[in-house]
Every structure is written in C-alpha cells, then in structure tokens.
C-alpha cells in the first residue's frame, strides 16, 4: 500500500511543515484553480515523470502504481 512507503511520509512531512499555506480564512485563487486542482496537476506530472524515468516498467506495473495512487483518499 502506498501509505506504507517513504514517499507518503515525505508528503505528510511537507504538508505539515507548510501548514501555514492551508490556514487562514481568506480564499486565495491562482488563475481560478483550487489548491486541490493544483495538487492533482503536480501529482499527475510527477507520475508521468516517474514512468518516463523508468521505461522498464511494464504496462501492468504502471497500472498498479496508478491504482495505488488513486486509492489515496484526498
């Protein structure tokens, strides 16, 4: 499961260290995008980069990886 991996812990650590970005009552919109939309865009770019850096991954392995990432309840 993805939640057992170091990357998940690094993500939690990053979000914890930058908690100030998510605090406050004012709504900040960057070109109409929400924080979730920006996060999803960055995450998908990272997945594409990861697959590109590991061309030896099979189609099944890539699908498994994407399913694991999709299983994370944001």
C-alpha positions in Angstrom: 0.0 0.0 0.0 1.2 3.5 -0.8 0.7 4.7 2.8 3.5 2.3 4.0 6.1 3.9 1.7 8.7 6.7 2.4 7.2 8.9 -0.3 3.9 9.1 1.6 5.7 10.0 4.8 7.6 12.7 2.9 4.4 14.1 1.6 2.8 14.3 5.1 6.0 15.9 6.4 6.0 18.5 3.6 2.3 19.3 4.2 2.9 19.6 7.9 5.9 21.9 7.5 3.8 24.1 5.2 0.6 24.1 7.1 0.5 27.9 7.0 -0.4 27.6 3.3 -3.7 26.0 4.3 -4.5 28.0 7.3 -6.4 31.3 7.3 -9.8 32.3 6.4 -9.1 34.2 3.2 -9.5 32.2 0.0 -6.6 32.5 -2.4 -7.2 31.6 -6.0 -4.5 31.3 -8.6 -5.9 31.8 -12.0 -9.2 30.2 -10.8 -7.6 26.9 -9.7 -8.2 25.5 -6.3 -5.4 24.0 -4.1 -6.7 20.6 -4.9 -6.6 21.2 -8.6 -3.1 22.4 -8.4 -2.1 19.4 -6.3 -3.7 17.0 -8.7 -1.8 18.6 -11.6 1.5 18.4 -9.8 0.9 14.8 -8.7 0.0 13.7 -12.3 3.1 15.4 -13.6 5.2 13.6 -11.1 3.6 10.2 -12.1 4.3 10.9 -15.7 7.9 11.8 -14.9 8.3 8.7 -12.8 7.0 6.5 -15.6 9.3 8.2 -18.1 12.3 7.7 -15.8 11.6 4.0 -15.5 11.0 2.7 -19.1 11.4 -0.8 -17.9 8.1 -0.7 -16.0 5.5 -3.0 -17.7 2.0 -1.8 -18.5 0.7 -3.8 -15.6 3.2 -2.3 -13.2 2.3 1.3 -14.3 -1.4 0.5 -13.9 -0.8 -0.9 -10.4 1.1 2.2 -9.4 -1.6 4.5 -10.7 -4.3 2.4 -8.9 -2.3 2.7 -5.6 -2.0 6.5 -6.0 -5.7 6.7 -6.8 -6.5 4.8 -3.7 -5.2 7.6 -1.6 -8.2 9.4 -0.3 -7.5 13.1 -0.6 
